[in-house]
Amino acid sequence: MKTILSLFVIVCIFCACDKTNSDRDQEYEEKESETISISGQKMLVIQSRNGDITITGTDAKDDMSFDITKIVKSRVSVSHAESHMSDISVSIEENTDEIEVIADHPTDNDLDYIVNFSITLPLIFDYEITLGNGNIDMEAKSRFVTIYLGNGNTAADLILLDTCEVDFYTGNGNIDFTIPSETNAHLDASVGNGTVTNSGLSIQNQVSSDKRITGDIGNGAGMIVLVTGNGNIRIESM
């Protein structure tokens, strides 16, 4: 019941977020890049309304690089879209323990706003992502990962450290979740409308149905919760 209530809260939060409309086909786009130094931070916090987020963790990085694409779509004209590019604000703040990224913009009847992020950073990092509408694609090595997604799909290829805590809550969309077979965590994956499937991952004390799978992976020390209201969850072993 707690999981279901949490899902309803997330869905209600994101119902107010804007979604792109097909009749707004006059588009203006700007791209920018930024690199910041890492000085002890271990958490990346992202809050965004509309757009895709791609995260790549790699041993080759000791800083954090952002490729940001800002898009405005208008039903009026390209120049109308361009004139409203300044409505989009993207802030990147370096705090003591975390890097915080916030993308914001107004809601307008004649405009759609989209901010896409492609982020490359050190392999071992933790995440808290809140996204209204869009897709999340991530590859990382983490202990703590939290995702709140209103509408869109999540593809996560994660190596989870002991003792991990993972929470994915999606209103509408699919979750593709890949972890190593040697992961240690209790798994609870459930859908409202859709199916939950497991491919190749050994789960002890498993209780399963089309809509939910629970059980222990490895010694079960950590916790993995995957929830989507409308969509499918696919769990795979690396």
N, C-alpha and C positions, 0 to 999 in steps of 0.2 A: 504494500500500500504506500509506503514511503517513496518508493521509486516512481510509482504512478503519479503521486501528488507532485513530486519534483518535476516530472515531465510536463504536467499541466501548467506549472508556474513558468517554465521556460517557454512554452508555446504562447502563453498569454503575454509574456514580455515582448516576444518578437512579432506578435500580430500587428503591433503598431509600426514596425519597421517597413520602409518602402521596398517595393519590388519593381524590377524593370518592366517596362511596358513596350509592346511590339510596335506601337505607332510612333514612338519617339526615335526616329531613325536618322536624325540629323546629329552627327556625332563629332565632338572635338576631344582630342587626347593630348595629354602632356606626360612626359616621362622624366623621372629624376632618380638619382642614386645618392646613397649616403653610406659612409662607413664609420663606425664608432669603435673605440677601444673597449675591451672588457677589463675591468679592474675589480675582480672578485664577485661580480654578479653571477647568479646561477639560475635566475628565473626570467623568462620572457613573457610579459603580459601584453596581450593585444585586444583592443576593443574596436570593432568596425561594424558599419551598417551593411554595406553592399560591396561584394567583390570576392575574388579568390585569394587564398593565402597558401603559398607554397613554402615549405620550410625544409632546408637540407642541412643536417648536421654532419660535419666532417672533421677528421683529425688534422686536416691541412690548414684549419683556420684557428687563429687565436684572437680574432676580432669579429665584428658582426657587420655584414654587408646587406644593404637594402636596395632593391630595385623596385621602384614604386611607379605604377601607371595609374594616372588619374583621368577619368573619362566623364564627360558630361554629354547627355543625350537630350535632344530637344525635338519637339514636334513642329517647331517654328522654322529654324534655320541653323546652319553650322555657326554662323556668327553669333546667334543668340546663345548657343551652347558655349562658345568661347568666352562670351562676356560674363558667364557665370562660373568659370573655372575657379575664380578666387573664393567662391562659396565653400570649396572643399578645404578643410584644414587637416593637416597631418602633423602630429607632434611626437617626438621621440625624446623621452626623458630618461636620464641616467640616474637611478636611485642607488642607495647603498647596496641593496640585495637583489635588485631587479632592474631590467630595462622595460619601460612602459611605453607602448605605442598606442596612440588614439587617433583614429580617423573619423571625422565627423562632417556633416553637411546638413543643410535644411531639407525640408520636404516641400516640393513644389509641384503643382498640378501639370506644368508644362515641361518638367525636367526629370531626368534620372541621373543619379550620381553613383559612380562606381570607383572604388579604389582597390587595385590589385597589388598584392605584395609578393615579392620573391625574396626570401631571406636565407642567407647562408651564414652559419655560425659554428662555434665549436661543437663537436659531436655530443659531448655530455652536457645537457642543459635541460631545465624543467620549463613547463609551459602552462599558461592559463589563457585560453583563447575564447573570446565572446564575439560571435559573428551573426548578424541578422540573416543575410541571404548571400549564398555563395558556396564555393567548394573549398575544402581544406585537404591539402596533400602534404604529408610530413614523413620525414625519415630522420630518426634521432635515437639517441641513447639517453634514457631519462629515469628518474625515480618518481617524479610527480608530473602528471599530465591531466589537465582538466579542459574539456571543450564543451561549450554551450553553442549550439548551432540551430537557428530557427528553421531555415529551408536550404537544403543542399546536401551534398555527399561528402563523406570523410573517408580518406584512404590513409591509414597510419601503418607505417612499417617501423616497429619500435623494438629496441633492446631495452628491457626493463631491469633496473638495478634493484637489489634487495634493500629495504623492504618497500616495494612500489605501492603507489596509490594512483589509480587511473579512473577517471570519470568522464564518459562521453554521453551527452544528452542532446538528442536531435529531435526537432519537431516533425519535419518531413524530409526524408532522404535516407540513403543507404550508408552503412558503415562497413568498410573493409578493413579488417584488423589483423595484422600479421606480427607474430612474436616468435622468439626461439622456443624450441621444445623444452629447454632447461629453465624456463621462467618459473618463479615461485610466487603463486598468487591464487586467491580464491576468485573464481569467475562467476559473474551473474550478468547474463546477456538476455535482453527481452525486447519484444516488439509489441505494439498495439495492433497494427495491421501489416502483415508481412511474414517472413520466416527467419529463423536463426539456424545457420548451418556451421558445422565444424569440419575442417578438412585437415587431417593429419596431426592434430594436437591431442596428446594423451591427457584425459581428464579423469581423475579419481573421484569416487563418490558422486558420480554424475547423475543428475536428474534432468531429463530433457523432454521437450515436446517441440512441435513446429515453431512455437512462439517464445520458448525460453530454454536456456541451457544454464545450469549451475553445476559447480563442482570445483575440485582442487587441481591446480596445475603445480607439479613439483610438490613442495612441502606446504603450499597454500598460505605462506606467510603474508604476502601482500594482498591487495584488493584491486580487482578490475570490474568496473560496472559499465556496461554498454546498453544504452536505451535509445530506441527510436519509436516515435509515435506511428508514423506511416513510412514503411520502407523495410529493407532487408538488412540483416547483419550476417556477414560472412567472416568467420574466424579461421585463420590458417596458421600453420607452423612454417617457419623459415626452412 
